[in-house]
Amino acid sequence: MISPILPVSSGGAAPGGSLVDALESGSVLVFRDLDFPFSPFEQRFLERPFADGKAKNVNIRGADAALKGAAGTEEEQEALRQLLVRYRSFAKALIDRYLPAYSGTVSLAGTSYRPFDVDKRKMSWRRDDTRMHVDAFPSNPLGERRILRIFRNINANGEPRLWRVGEDFGAMAEKFLPKLPGYSGLKASALAALKITKAKRTEYDHLMLHLHDALKQDLAYQAEAPQADVQFKPGETWVTFSDLVMHGAMGGKYMLEQTAYIAVADQADPEKSPQRILARKLGRALRH
């Protein structure tokens, strides 16, 4: 089954069940009428990219919300920073209102401004996000945490954000798990001791990193696997667990994105997490 795209009304209604259940089951929630206005000064951020070009996005992180990767005057960079702070608050309010089961349990991570057209970037296959993949962070092991992401198309010229979504996570894992190298706790400990990773990689982190790479390297899978094209129009906001939903960003520019983490134990149904799915496929608990 291909990951379903689920439109959500302004009242928060989900056809056939709760939004949390749909999200944890692998849906992409699409909010089509949430308001996020721009001031006249902020309109410039939708007309040309205020980015230094050294990274693929501009972002803020941490309590001080320091801005990284931006271009422009001091006034413009501060306005862009404040815009990202406001989007972070928008994302938190969305979670609190439409996913109240997660309220108070989600931690917000980086917030990004992505002005560039994804299909014009020249980069290695590993960093090529047009290839379908599940998200995994090499230097930031997640262990028992999930990756929840809130995106918004802010294109001022009517251009959609183009994605493709793939098959069910479990079906994909069955194809690739037998090909992955084994986990070494000693190697994971060494990487953490050398500060190459921020914490020790668990077996889950190891498997997800290798799934991410195996998927992107397999051009036959990229071409032939079950998948569907999706368009997100300007003004639309979409939410998904990007560690569960197979996805590739195929085109479009000017987007805002918020990354958030939630513990598996804080899900409505932890058994729907990729951590538990992989354990079931292997027939044993994953090692820590």
Summary of the structure (lengths in Angstrom):
residues: 288
radius of gyration: 18.7
end to end distance: 30.6
largest distance: 56.7
contacts: 877
relative contact order: 0.21
helix: 35%
strand: 24%
